Amino acid sequence: MSSCVELGYRSSAMLGCRSSRLLLVPAVLRGSVRFRCVLDQLPSSLGTAITSGNAIVAAAAAAGSDTAHAAVTSALAHVAVTAVAIASGACLSTKVDFLWPRVEEQPDILLLEGVDVTGYPIFNDEKVRKAIAFATKAHVGQSRKTGEPYVTHCIHTGKILAALVPTSGQRAVDTVVAGILHDVIDDTFENLTSIEKEFGDDVAHLVAGVSKLSYINQASNLRVMLLGMVDDPRVVLIKLADRLHNMRTIYALSLPKAQAVAQETLAVWCSLASRLGVWALKAELEDLCFAVLQPETFRKLRSELASMWDPSNNVKSLRRLSTRASFLVPLDDSDTISNHDWPLSADEQRENMRDLLQAVLPFDMLLDRKKRTSFLNKLRKCSEAPETKPKVVGDAAIALASLAVCEEALERELLISTSYIPGMEVTLSSRLKSLYSIYCKMKRKDVGIRQVYDARALRVIVGDKNGTLHGPAVKCCYSLLDIVHRLWTPIDGEFDDYIVNPKPSGYQSLHTAVHGPDSSPLEVQIRTQRMHEHAEFGLAAHWLYKENKFEQTSTIDSKIGASSYQSKSLEDGEYIQDEDPWKYNSIKVGHPVLRIEGSQLLAAVIVRVDKGGRELLVAVSFGMEASETVSERRLFFQKERWEAYARLYKKVSDQWWFAPGHGDWSTCLEKYTLCRDGIFHKQDQFQRLLPTFIQVIDLTEQEEAEYWMVVSAVFEGKQILSVPSSSSYSEKSGLEDGINNKVHLLRTMLQWEEQMRHGSSMGERKHVASTYSGSNPITPGEVVIIRWPHGEIMRMRSGSTAADAARRIGLEGKLVLVNGQLVLPHTKLKDGDIVEVRG
């Protein structure tokens, strides 16, 4: 039996002890809380672990208190935990890793040219320091409109990049160096030759690429610029970092100029960041634009969220929140970006704009728990000063503090839980949805702010040892889901299983909305590390996390069609849910499902459908563990899995099992009922609903055809032929990861180009996109294809055919494959096609 006592130190963390000799040891990894279940040996002597001197010193440091009383109180709690652990027979650790660093472990403040870069180890790199000195000399005498030396902008750009890249590695260092030097060749007398001589070819290439992107708003050059990005998306990352810092200081511009820059940023750079998957940076950019373009709506949303999340407010005050989205005004209405929202005085305009921009939380603060605490402490000190902080900034602090409360509540529950799988690492972090995304969601669904359940979210990431423990990690995800639902009350109908049923983009995660500690909605996202990297890092960042090439994602290119533009975003908070009130009304007998009980995932099939699909009789195979394959079902090796489901279905049919409880030692029929939470729950013999539930596997048209072909073959006793696969050409041909990712990035850029030329699908951006496309959108007179297996990008005139491509390569008359399929010579090529000519 697990026994724990709450420790009295600052993070309110708890030491979890288990009779199975497992110990959850908390630690901090880049601002996120990480736990690990580890096996530990009982020490021969416990005296050194719990001596009063050591305990009191540790407690005093952890509590951050100068009083002996606080230290003694915390030390007694520490000793109590030890005593309980001994009594329960649990293991002990001679070292406790505190969730917050001790005072003596806090890093020294690091200021470079007046910019605080504390907590960014990459700024200790000799090459980075050399770049700062080079930029300082090149920009000497130059100032920004804020009055600061120009070099501070260069360092801030590098600092933003440092939050997005690894802390070491040559590619990461070169990216930060190029960010620091990005304006040197445009704004000083230095040139690329001097940069190449001092910092190497890679840095010079990146700086040149960023300089070219300055002309991206010219529609005639758009394609040339985009093709330049494909070889190295770090160029775009640097430009996004540059624009982000410019937006953080946009208060220095006049209001009309600031609004024009915000419009351009929202239409072009936020859209591009979304395409590349740099979600955290995109969210901050959107909110900065939102604060400039709709200041009063921004204030109102920030205020209402603060009222909802402030623990000091009475619950009844929540009724005063807007219940509909009627107070929202379309962003493309001319009056919303006029001066009527702002005071008449230019100085007052600047001051108010600065207050609003300060209420936009920097994305790197949400990534680092220590930075978040430091920010909150500074705000508290400001509130104690004679001049109080602006209300909108205080509201932002309340939102940030509410995240900390939710995170620590879940943290304590995870530390005392007995449901962990030994050896798994769990990382806990949090995020706030951008106000602009909340604004768009309220408009789109015409709902009030309390119906935006993902306005704040906790993320629970399960380590999978680079995919080697992916099966156990998937099991742990469902175990953690059970823990969350026991801690907080789930909101009916707000559970989504994107692990079993990934989004078209390949995104995988468990999403559940609950009533948090303050009774307000809170979303919890649970996924494995591999799923998280695919969802969070984006195309550009992936290039940084692998020195040579980044690993191939399993689902991102599962559909190879060159024109397969997906309007749904990869970002976990931006999906549009199915509006169909009953999505399984056409479910068939024999359809595969997944049975989930805690961390146990079993394969099952539907054998009877009752009450219009609201009651299901399911055959469960206790010998078909599904955790290893559940997250891989979109891959090309499907035949074995479909065959296992088909044989289970045939077994039930042959045995004439037709009622709950029928079966044998390995198979059992169970009844499931659709409940108010939108989930099919198991029903026992007394008609009681149990926590065990099933997840219906959504099949694409191609998968459904493959599955029923296998079922038919099994029932007829025929040999199962190879299943035609819809997998990507790269998977079938063994395409190298680097070329595969180049293909994906090219198609992403071409889709974004089309969006810019023809206008965005979102009304808020249409009027801005027209600035880039003109009144008559320009249709490029060419197609861009990729030659296999060299990865060469070829530009050909519109209307070119497969035969033209063969002629261009010098292999006229030879067989041509487009996207892995043999085609006729007159087949027209499209943007993003992969062309192979076989000699």
C-alpha positions, 0 to 999 in steps of 0.5 A: 500500500502506498503511503505519502505525506505532503512535504512542506517545501515551496513546490508542494511536491510529494514523495511517492513510495510504493511497496513494490520498491519503486520510487517516483523521483521528481526532477526539472528538465528545461522547465518541465516537471519530470518523474521517473519510476526507478528501482532502488535498493534499501540503503544499509543505513538510514541515519545519513538520509534523515539526520536532523541537520541535513533535513532542516538544511534541505527543508530551509533551502526548499521552502525558501524561508529564512525562518527557523520555524519554516525549516523545522516544520518542513523538516518534520514533514520530511522525517514523517515521510521517512517514517511512513515509508519505513512502516510501509516497507517501501524503498527509500532514496538517500537523495531527494531531487527538489522540483525547484532548484535550491538557492545556491543552485540558481544560475548567475544572471547573465547579461550581454549588451544589456540583454538578460540571457540567463538560462540559455546555455548556448550563449556561453558558446565561444562562437555565439559570443564572437557573433555578439561582438561582431554584431556590436561592432557592425551596428555601432551607433545604430539605435532602434525606435525604442531608444535601445542600441540596435544590437539588443534586437540582434541578441533578442532574436538569438535568444528567441531561437535559443528557446527553440533549438537544442542547447548544443550541437553545431546546427543549433549554434549556427542557427543562433549565430545567424540570428544574431547576424541576420541584419548585418549585411542589410544594415551595415557595411559588412558583407557575406564574405566577411561573415563566411570568413569569420563564421563559416559557410553555414552561417553565411548561407543562413544570413543570405537566406534571411536577407532574401526573405525580406522581399517575400511580399512581392508576389512575383518573387514568392515562389523563388523565395519559397524554393530557397527555404526548402533546402534549409527551413532554419532560414524561416525560423530565423525570420520568424524570430526576427518578426516576433521581437519586432512585434514585442516592441511595436509600441515604438511605431505610430498606431497606423504603422503598427496596425499595418505591420500587425496585419501583415504579420497575422496574414503572412508570418503567423500563417507560415509559422502554422504551416511549419508547426512552430506552434508556441511562437505562432501563438505569441505572434497572433496575440501580439497582432490581436492586441494591436488590431483589437485592443478592447476585445483583447482586454475583455477576453483577458479580463473574463479569463482572469475572472474565471480563473481567479481563485479569490472570485466567488463561483457565482461571479462566473454567471456574469461572464459572456454566455455567447460570442456576441461581443466579438467583432469581426477582425476585418471590419474597418472600425475595429482597426481604426483609432477609435479604440485608442486614446487620442494622444500619441503618448497615451496610444503608445503607453496603452499599446505597451501595456497590452503587449506586456499582457502577452506572455512570451512563449519561452516563459511557458516552456520554463517553469523557473521563468514563469515563477520569476515573472510572477514574482516580478509582478507581485513586487510591481503590485506592491509599488506605489504605481500599480501594474496595469489591470490587463497585465495583472489579468495575464498574471492570474492566468499564469498563476492558475496554470501553476495551481493546476500543474502542481495539483496534477503533479502531487497526484502523479507522485502518489499514484500507484498506477505507473508502469515501472521505468517510464518517465513522465514530463509535465508542462502546461500551455495557454491557448492564444487569445486570438485562437479563443476569439476565432473559436468563439466566433466559429462556434458562436459559444461563450468563453466557458465553452472553450474548454482548451483555453488552458491545458496541461500536457503529460508526456510519457518518455518512450526511449526514442521509440524503443518503449513505445508500446509500454508508453502507449499503455501508460498514456491510458493509465494516466488518463484514468488518474486524471479522471479520478482527480478531476471530474470529466466534462461530458462529451469532451474526450477525444482519442487521437492515438487510436484515431489520428488526425489526417495530419498525423497528430496523436494524443489523448485529449480530455476536458475536466473541471479543474481545481477552480471548477473551470474547464481545463484540458489535459493532453497525454501522449508519448514523447515521439507523438509530442515531437511530431506535434510540437517541434514542427518541420523547421525545428526537426532539422535542428534536433538531428545534426544530419537529418531528422527521423522520419515520421510515421504518418506525415506522408501517409497520403502522397497525393500532391494536391492533398491540401489539408485545411485542418491544423496539426496544432492540438488546439486548432482542430474542428470537431465533428459536428455530427451528433452521432458519428457511429450511426452507420457502424457495422457488425465485424468492425474492429474496436479497441477495449481499454481498461486502465493501461490494458489495451485489447483488440476486439470486434463488434458482433451485434449492434442494438438501439440504433448503434447505442448498444454494442455487443463486443467480442474481446480477445484477451490474447491480443495485446494491442498497445504495440500496434495501436499507434502504428495502424496508419503504416503500410503493414496492415495485413497481419493486424486485419487478419487477427481481427477477421479471425476473431470475428470468424471464431465468434460466428463459428461458435454461435456466441451471441450473448454477454458472457459467452466465450472461452478462456481467451475470448469473451462477449461484453455489452457496451452502452453509449453514455452521456460522456460520448464513450461506450462503457462496459455494462455488467450483469446488473446493468451497471456501467463500469470504467472499462470502455471501447474506442471504435477505430475510424477507418479511411475508405482505403483501410475499410476496403482492405479490412473487408477484403481480408475478412472475406478471405478469412471467412471463405478460407482463401489465401490472403493476398498482399493488401494494396497499401496507400502508404507513401512512395517514400516508405515503399521505396526506402526513400532516405529521410532527408529527401522524404522531409524535403518532399514534405517541406516543399509541398507544405511551402507550395500549399502555403503559397497557394493560400497566399495567392488566393486568399486565406480561408479565414475571413480575418485574414482575407483582406490582408492576403489580398495585399500579397495576391493582388486583385487578380491572383497570379497563377505561376506559369510553372510546376515544381517537381522532385526528381527521384532518387536524387532529390533535385527540385525541377521547375517546369512550365505549366502543362508539362507531362511525364514525357517532358520530364523524361526528356528534360532528364535526358531519358526520353522514351523511358518508363516514368513513375509519378508518386510511385505509380507507372503513368502514361507519357501524356500524364500532366505533372502537378506541383510537388510530384515525385518523378522517377525515370527508369533508364 
